Amino acid sequence: MRKCILWFALAAVALVGPVGCGGSKDEPGSATAVSLTLSRTSVPADGSTVWATVATADNASWKIELANPDTTIDWGATVNPQTGTGPTNLVQINYLANVASAARSMNVVLTSMGTTVSKTLTQAGTGPDVIPDQDKLTGWKELPSSDLSQTTITDPATNTMFNTHFTVINGSVLRNFSMLYDKKEKMAYWVAYPMASVYTTGSAGRAKNFIFDPNVPQAYQLDLTYTYTEYYTTPSLNRGHQIPSQDRQSDAATNQQTFYFTNMTPQIGSFNSGLWSSLEGMVRSNVPSGDTLYVVTGAVLHTVGGTETVSYAHNRAGDTAAIPNYYFKCLVKRSGDTYTAGIAFWIPHTTTVVGTKFQAYVTTIRDVETKTGFNFFGNLTTAEQNTVETSYKTSDWSGM
């Protein structure tokens, strides 16, 4: 009788279902509830960490997965550890800042002992309510004019869209970059952005993943998770950034936006790592201390009056994106209320463009406008445009 009483007491302490002397044991886990608890279920827009607690039997294995109800949204979230055995309160869920205006939700899903438990984690949004109308952004000096009537774009009213991204740096909502995106060719004709120390100072490094742009329907983007299939051919094609990763080093979330598929074009590998990379470094070396450098980087399929043939790159699914025939950069420096200098670079996108001597491709902004039909820096006055677009002095620019 003492043995029976002792056994019953020990079983109760161990939180195992009661058994009687000589009775059969319960099925494994029948007295242990599987549950998942999050330290927070609602979080602010900043990137941070939520801790998860797993309740299950001591010898039961478990797995936690993250599921986004909206597959166009990537939280950049990770789980550590993702699997384990027995109960624990040390599961770490890390996620990036939400720079979109709307809140977003993610499901944290626990599976153990044949049971699935899901909890919803909601993150607040930030920034403007909608993508602003380009025509109303008269304060953003880097933007080209929205008049596309002189360009060679096919049916711009149907195929193109203005797309801008905001970010949060030191608690302030700032614009990151804007683009004119072609939904048919799956590329941006230009990406425009300000360069200042607030963006370039930091050690964010490079985001580890290329992801869909949440502002553009996925059907209009080339899924470049695994780069172009032409990466393995000659010449090799890279996922070439238009706004470089290195230009956005303030924090991981700001840098991650430069890895949107919409910011990529198929770029010859030797071109990307050679002359183009050298030119990007020159741009960064000319960011004025305490002021702003305005940059427009672009990709061109056809010049005005040109008869260029356009080739296409592919992803694993066989979807295509146009390969640019030319790239350009247009730069304008500001000092206070004065726009002091302008310069441009026009570069054929070919295997014969080798080395790092971008200086051979220097020209005026007005020349690039003539070749493309775009009116760059459309929010400057006519007099200001004439000052910075019609000539250049290499002495005004470091690295020239």
Secondary structure by P-SEA (a helix, b strand, c coil): caaaaaaaaaaaaacccccccccccccccccccccccccccccccccbbbbbbbbccccccbbbbbbbccccccccccccccccccccccbbbbbccccccbbbbbbbccccccbbbbbbbbbbbbcccccccccccccccccccccccccccccccccbbbbbbbbbcccbbbbccccccccccccccbbbbbbccccccccccccccccccccccccccccccccccccccccccccccccccccccccaaaaaaaacccccccccaaaaacaaaaaaaaaaaaccccbbbbbbbbccccccccbbbbbbbbccccbbbbbbcccbbbbbbbcccccccccbbbbbbcccccccccccccccaaaaaaaccccccccccaaaaaaccccccccccccc
